[in-house]
Amino acid sequence: MKASSVQQAFKSLTSRIHPQLPLSERESQRLLNALTSSFRTQLEQPHHHHQDDPSALTTSASVSPSTSTPQPLSSSTATDRHLASILTNPLLTKPVHQQLKAKSKHPVALFEDHVAAGRANLPSARLCLEAFRNSLSVLFPAQIKDQINRYAAGTRVLRWLWTSGQTHSLSFALDARFCNQLAFFLIHEGKEAALWELIDTPIAASSNLSLKENSRRKGLLLSSIVKTCLSAPDESLESALSAFFRALEASHSSHASISHAGVYLTQALPKLNYSSESDVLLYNRFVEAIPRWNKKHPDRAIYRIANLALHHPTTPSADPALDFIRELRPLASHPFLSPSTAFQRSTVFAFFFDTVKLLQKQSRFDDVLWVMEFMQQKFPGEFVPVNQPLSTASAPSQAPEFSTTSSHSSLPDWKVPEFG
């Protein structure tokens, strides 16, 4: 894929100033001046197109040979120019080495060394970002903010991605760990707009990616934004769900697939603490939106709604879960009843036990016994009373009988399988 004109100009400029060596302050300032002048000229051109003059809308056939009509910007070019305006920052032209007093190399300085030597790649960038983030864990919040702003690690890495042409294909999004680190630093550096530029920009005509693959990569980037918003030190449910709803409202074939972010939120929301009414309203809004991004898999929507109802922060309910189980009961087979991995089994069994736990808490003992009986029938080798030998668990004749008239005060104990 060819680099954009802005990228080529950037490479041309940098190649004249010793690209394999750290820049001196004078060289850094020359590069900054050249970049700023070049990008400002290109960024201002679209705003001088005589927008109120009807003659500006004439076709090329009616224009004299001595004049040239400015052409509308393609989406990829507009994105390049916006990223250029974000990445022409005086801080970025000063090598990290000059900001350090310690003899040991800072992770961001190591990354700059790799870029200067032409050895930078996603694994090395990821390791440097992870090392820098780990170093922040022992600092106070004010110190963390100072360090993030001082070294601008996310912006430096994004500039490398951009100049190497990786932002057009979003290939970096396939490395989840790298993508998560990049999103963390860019958001905390106040550069979230750059991430949204990449998500919102339609597919370039020269891209070899299918609509589905492009949408998937954008979805992985969106998921990283959502994860960052829910991570320390500034976790914000409002920011995470605002990002999700923004993508949901803009969802179309060339936009981000929201399934990755949606699944992550479905798993994360039950584990959060809700201290305000506004957070509860956001929780409810997310639940209501589930059918919109699960249109191709309505069963998954029903399960996810039921699971979130079990963990509602103020009014938990087991009724949607019971409805879901009733739909499963007469089926001979269903993907939910045939988990094939340890993670899937853990997810399925957690759903059943959370249902039982809530029903028992609400003194709905008949429903508790009904669900436990269903679990025994569908998973006879996994769930057995503690007084029943495991070797006979699968024998139908050994299955325990439950009666709705049983003593509610002495519900049977269950041996729960351990999964990773």
Legacy VTK file of the C-alpha trace (Angstrom):
# vtk DataFile Version 3.0
C-alpha trace
ASCII
DATASET POLYDATA
POINTS 420 float
0.000 0.000 0.000
1.450 3.378 -0.947
2.059 5.905 1.779
0.047 9.120 1.629
1.558 12.347 0.331
1.798 13.621 3.894
3.667 10.506 4.991
6.038 10.747 2.015
6.714 14.388 2.775
7.435 13.463 6.385
9.904 10.761 5.338
11.571 13.083 2.845
12.084 15.729 5.481
13.375 13.348 8.118
15.759 11.637 5.688
17.675 14.913 5.337
18.338 15.168 9.030
20.354 12.070 9.900
17.487 9.571 10.258
19.672 6.935 11.944
20.904 9.247 14.731
19.119 11.062 17.582
18.277 14.621 16.556
20.046 17.573 18.104
17.913 20.393 19.479
18.675 22.500 16.388
17.812 19.652 14.024
14.669 18.928 16.012
13.566 22.532 15.683
14.278 22.493 11.926
12.157 19.372 11.561
9.346 20.858 13.650
9.370 24.098 11.632
9.344 22.224 8.340
6.554 19.913 9.450
4.454 22.680 10.924
4.793 24.851 7.826
4.038 21.968 5.461
1.069 20.658 7.383
-0.378 24.100 8.097
-0.335 24.891 4.394
-2.082 21.641 3.539
-4.548 21.882 6.390
-5.591 25.413 5.457
-6.148 24.726 1.765
-9.577 23.068 2.156
-10.821 26.114 4.091
-10.175 28.532 1.201
-12.416 26.873 -1.370
-14.786 29.841 -1.908
-17.551 27.940 -0.196
-20.086 30.693 -0.874
-19.160 31.182 -4.534
-21.275 29.074 -6.932
-18.489 29.258 -9.498
-16.353 27.155 -7.184
-18.629 24.212 -7.923
-17.992 24.134 -11.668
-16.627 20.994 -13.265
-13.090 20.625 -14.535
-14.373 20.936 -18.120
-15.411 24.554 -17.540
-12.151 25.624 -15.946
-9.540 27.324 -18.055
-6.154 25.622 -18.464
-4.472 28.335 -16.414
-6.564 27.659 -13.318
-6.900 24.584 -11.138
-9.944 23.698 -9.090
-9.141 22.318 -5.611
-10.346 18.736 -5.393
-12.344 17.534 -2.371
-10.288 15.665 0.173
-10.593 11.906 0.348
-11.397 10.517 3.785
-7.943 8.953 4.168
-6.206 12.204 3.189
-8.333 14.212 5.606
-7.475 11.741 8.347
-3.759 11.992 7.512
-3.876 15.749 7.780
-5.755 15.697 11.047
-3.280 13.193 12.486
-0.488 15.406 11.198
-1.864 18.318 13.174
-1.984 16.108 16.275
1.504 14.687 15.817
3.372 17.953 15.101
4.047 18.625 18.761
7.232 20.388 19.941
7.534 17.825 22.742
7.911 15.021 20.216
10.902 16.574 18.464
13.002 16.570 21.621
14.645 13.163 22.083
13.732 11.482 25.341
17.449 11.065 26.100
17.674 14.808 26.720
14.876 14.636 29.283
16.577 11.983 31.375
19.091 12.377 34.169
19.309 8.705 35.124
21.913 6.555 33.395
19.515 3.660 32.717
17.496 3.801 29.548
13.863 4.817 29.854
11.449 2.491 27.972
10.377 5.355 25.700
14.028 6.170 24.989
14.609 2.541 24.048
11.709 2.708 21.632
13.163 5.846 20.027
16.463 4.013 19.630
14.652 1.200 17.805
12.900 3.663 15.509
16.134 5.519 14.729
17.897 2.237 13.933
14.992 0.954 11.824
14.381 -1.950 14.206
11.027 -0.854 15.624
8.163 -3.335 15.341
4.938 -4.037 17.201
6.449 -6.469 19.759
9.234 -4.024 20.685
6.774 -1.115 20.865
4.438 -3.183 23.022
7.215 -4.170 25.430
8.319 -0.551 25.808
4.778 0.668 26.460
4.154 -2.139 28.953
7.416 -1.421 30.773
6.584 2.286 30.990
3.060 1.566 32.240
4.355 -0.877 34.842
6.746 1.787 36.100
3.756 4.051 36.752
2.068 1.591 39.123
4.152 2.686 42.117
3.495 6.407 41.626
0.843 8.731 43.013
-1.904 9.896 40.598
-0.341 13.340 40.120
3.026 11.753 39.352
1.429 9.347 36.885
-0.173 12.215 35.008
3.114 14.124 34.955
5.073 11.150 33.610
2.486 10.370 30.920
2.445 13.963 29.692
6.218 14.287 29.929
7.113 11.360 27.704
4.050 11.260 25.404
4.677 7.563 24.781
1.368 6.946 23.040
1.757 9.889 20.680
5.313 8.884 19.806
4.216 5.337 19.005
1.249 6.576 16.984
3.584 8.810 14.982
5.739 5.766 14.186
2.646 3.772 13.143
1.467 6.628 10.970
4.763 7.283 9.204
5.233 3.565 8.574
1.794 3.293 6.954
0.276 0.953 9.551
-2.617 3.229 10.462
-4.333 2.735 7.100
-4.689 -1.026 7.449
-5.058 -0.947 11.255
-2.861 -4.036 11.342
-1.653 -3.035 14.811
-5.172 -3.622 16.191
-4.676 -7.372 15.722
-2.132 -7.295 18.562
-4.581 -6.878 21.452
-1.947 -6.193 24.111
-0.271 -3.539 21.997
-3.595 -1.958 21.057
-4.669 -1.788 24.710
-1.423 -0.073 25.718
-1.598 2.392 22.839
-5.191 3.326 23.666
-4.321 3.737 27.360
-1.538 6.227 26.714
-3.264 8.166 23.943
-6.404 8.654 26.021
-4.436 9.752 29.070
-2.401 12.109 26.873
-5.618 13.732 25.669
-5.301 12.273 22.152
-8.425 10.110 22.039
-9.491 12.085 18.954
-6.726 10.364 16.980
-8.218 6.956 17.796
-11.656 8.078 16.667
-10.174 9.423 13.431
-9.010 5.894 12.651
-12.361 4.368 13.610
-14.575 6.893 11.821
-12.635 7.088 8.560
-14.236 5.004 5.760
-12.190 2.311 4.097
-9.620 3.656 1.658
-10.259 2.710 -1.969
-6.746 1.258 -2.200
-7.251 -1.020 0.786
-7.219 -4.748 0.139
-9.219 -5.428 3.293
-12.755 -6.737 3.076
-15.517 -4.697 4.678
-15.869 -7.341 7.371
-12.156 -7.443 8.219
-11.825 -3.664 8.252
-14.839 -3.417 10.528
-13.384 -6.113 12.789
-10.071 -4.282 13.176
-11.863 -1.062 13.999
-13.918 -3.020 16.501
-10.762 -4.244 18.219
-9.571 -0.634 18.477
-12.953 0.398 19.910
-12.704 -2.402 22.454
-9.318 -1.067 23.556
-10.855 2.377 24.111
-13.626 0.865 26.233
-11.148 -1.213 28.260
-9.002 1.852 28.906
-12.004 3.837 30.124
-12.730 1.083 32.653
-9.120 0.755 33.844
-7.222 2.505 36.622
-6.304 5.159 37.504
-9.290 7.019 36.013
-11.898 4.345 35.424
-15.129 5.833 34.141
-18.244 3.854 33.289
-19.688 6.944 31.626
-16.686 7.310 29.302
-16.685 3.607 28.428
-20.379 3.461 27.595
-20.285 6.821 25.811
-17.639 5.403 23.487
-19.704 2.260 22.969
-22.926 4.170 22.248
-21.084 6.521 19.899
-19.937 3.564 17.827
-23.343 1.908 18.061
-25.107 4.963 16.656
-22.585 5.214 13.798
-22.527 1.496 13.129
-22.536 0.617 9.432
-20.599 -1.642 7.094
-17.439 0.490 7.031
-17.527 1.453 10.708
-16.384 -0.495 13.740
-17.869 -3.825 14.656
-19.113 -3.345 18.194
-19.396 -7.009 19.162
-15.930 -7.150 20.798
-16.625 -4.103 22.956
-20.163 -5.318 23.673
-19.019 -8.737 24.869
-16.334 -7.151 27.038
-18.871 -4.794 28.644
-21.309 -7.670 29.214
-18.606 -9.436 31.227
-17.239 -6.339 32.956
-20.415 -4.547 34.100
-21.442 -7.140 36.729
-18.071 -6.704 38.451
-18.234 -2.924 38.854
-19.386 -0.862 41.815
-22.296 1.493 41.172
-22.423 4.510 43.433
-24.753 6.855 41.566
-28.157 6.811 39.926
-26.618 7.932 36.634
-24.428 4.808 36.573
-27.504 2.629 37.062
-29.260 4.426 34.199
-26.244 3.755 31.971
-26.383 0.083 32.989
-30.056 -0.053 32.010
-29.387 1.691 28.707
-26.702 -0.830 27.825
-29.037 -3.740 28.611
-31.754 -2.228 26.439
-29.286 -1.854 23.552
-28.165 -5.512 23.559
-30.680 -6.685 20.904
-29.364 -4.028 18.492
-25.898 -5.566 18.242
-27.015 -9.198 18.529
-29.505 -9.258 15.649
-27.826 -12.265 14.027
-27.761 -14.206 17.306
-30.982 -13.538 19.264
-30.248 -16.401 21.675
-27.065 -14.653 22.744
-29.011 -11.460 23.310
-31.489 -13.278 25.563
-28.661 -14.866 27.561
-26.748 -11.587 27.955
-29.843 -9.701 29.065
-30.642 -12.476 31.536
-27.117 -12.496 32.942
-27.059 -8.714 33.412
-30.503 -8.876 35.042
-29.043 -11.288 37.622
-26.373 -8.718 38.499
-28.414 -5.521 38.255
-26.930 -3.050 40.769
-30.269 -2.099 42.389
-33.011 -4.514 41.279
-31.526 -7.930 40.422
-33.985 -10.374 38.874
-33.779 -14.087 38.075
-36.915 -14.093 35.931
-35.144 -13.513 32.576
-32.720 -16.315 33.479
-35.592 -18.671 34.276
-37.251 -17.794 30.967
-34.001 -18.548 29.150
-33.629 -21.908 30.916
-37.254 -22.818 30.141
-36.489 -22.262 26.461
-33.483 -24.593 26.769
-35.224 -27.352 28.729
-37.052 -29.123 25.866
-34.090 -28.893 23.476
-32.022 -31.981 22.810
-28.996 -29.852 22.007
-27.985 -26.199 22.106
-24.567 -24.473 21.972
-25.123 -23.139 25.493
-25.521 -26.714 26.740
-22.437 -27.960 24.893
-19.508 -25.859 26.143
-16.297 -27.076 24.540
-13.605 -25.124 26.428
-12.833 -24.519 30.085
-13.747 -20.840 29.690
-17.100 -21.672 28.085
-17.899 -24.232 30.791
-16.972 -21.740 33.472
-19.228 -19.106 31.878
-22.185 -21.492 31.521
-21.944 -22.907 35.019
-21.452 -19.464 36.573
-24.734 -18.414 34.968
-26.602 -21.355 36.521
-25.063 -20.885 39.960
-25.684 -17.128 39.945
-29.309 -17.902 39.110
-29.560 -20.397 41.970
-27.834 -18.002 44.372
-30.245 -15.149 43.641
-33.311 -17.398 43.779
-32.207 -18.773 47.136
-31.549 -15.253 48.426
-35.089 -14.318 47.428
-36.478 -17.495 49.108
-37.764 -18.905 45.819
-36.880 -22.448 46.807
-39.127 -24.259 44.325
-37.355 -22.464 41.484
-33.994 -23.281 43.079
-34.766 -27.008 43.024
-36.097 -26.815 39.473
-32.892 -25.174 38.191
-30.690 -27.627 40.082
-32.633 -30.540 38.654
-32.165 -29.112 35.163
-28.414 -28.790 35.761
-28.236 -32.410 36.896
-30.132 -33.609 33.830
-28.078 -31.653 31.298
-24.679 -32.096 32.979
-24.923 -35.396 34.896
-21.156 -35.845 34.985
-20.462 -32.382 36.343
-22.986 -31.683 39.098
-23.660 -34.307 41.742
-24.658 -34.221 45.407
-21.615 -34.478 47.663
-22.858 -37.786 49.090
-23.011 -39.387 45.619
-19.860 -41.108 44.235
-18.432 -39.461 41.129
-18.128 -42.866 39.453
-21.895 -43.245 39.383
-22.711 -39.664 38.513
-23.588 -40.397 34.925
-25.864 -43.353 35.664
-29.514 -42.291 35.271
-30.589 -44.635 38.049
-28.314 -42.806 40.471
-29.537 -39.313 39.673
-31.089 -37.696 42.732
-34.801 -37.026 42.758
-36.071 -33.602 43.685
-39.492 -32.759 44.956
-41.078 -29.359 45.241
-42.352 -30.521 48.606
-38.818 -31.058 49.965
-37.744 -29.191 53.024
-36.682 -25.761 51.882
-34.451 -25.366 54.901
-32.152 -28.208 53.891
-31.350 -27.804 50.202
-28.791 -30.318 48.918
-25.148 -29.325 48.754
-23.438 -29.647 45.395
-19.970 -30.612 44.294
-18.923 -27.880 41.858
-16.295 -28.708 39.230
-13.193 -26.549 39.154
-12.409 -24.752 35.916
-9.680 -22.316 35.042
LINES 1 421
420 0 1 2 3 4 5 6 7 8 9 10 11 12 13 14 15 16 17 18 19 20 21 22 23 24 25 26 27 28 29 30 31 32 33 34 35 36 37 38 39 40 41 42 43 44 45 46 47 48 49 50 51 52 53 54 55 56 57 58 59 60 61 62 63 64 65 66 67 68 69 70 71 72 73 74 75 76 77 78 79 80 81 82 83 84 85 86 87 88 89 90 91 92 93 94 95 96 97 98 99 100 101 102 103 104 105 106 107 108 109 110 111 112 113 114 115 116 117 118 119 120 121 122 123 124 125 126 127 128 129 130 131 132 133 134 135 136 137 138 139 140 141 142 143 144 145 146 147 148 149 150 151 152 153 154 155 156 157 158 159 160 161 162 163 164 165 166 167 168 169 170 171 172 173 174 175 176 177 178 179 180 181 182 183 184 185 186 187 188 189 190 191 192 193 194 195 196 197 198 199 200 201 202 203 204 205 206 207 208 209 210 211 212 213 214 215 216 217 218 219 220 221 222 223 224 225 226 227 228 229 230 231 232 233 234 235 236 237 238 239 240 241 242 243 244 245 246 247 248 249 250 251 252 253 254 255 256 257 258 259 260 261 262 263 264 265 266 267 268 269 270 271 272 273 274 275 276 277 278 279 280 281 282 283 284 285 286 287 288 289 290 291 292 293 294 295 296 297 298 299 300 301 302 303 304 305 306 307 308 309 310 311 312 313 314 315 316 317 318 319 320 321 322 323 324 325 326 327 328 329 330 331 332 333 334 335 336 337 338 339 340 341 342 343 344 345 346 347 348 349 350 351 352 353 354 355 356 357 358 359 360 361 362 363 364 365 366 367 368 369 370 371 372 373 374 375 376 377 378 379 380 381 382 383 384 385 386 387 388 389 390 391 392 393 394 395 396 397 398 399 400 401 402 403 404 405 406 407 408 409 410 411 412 413 414 415 416 417 418 419
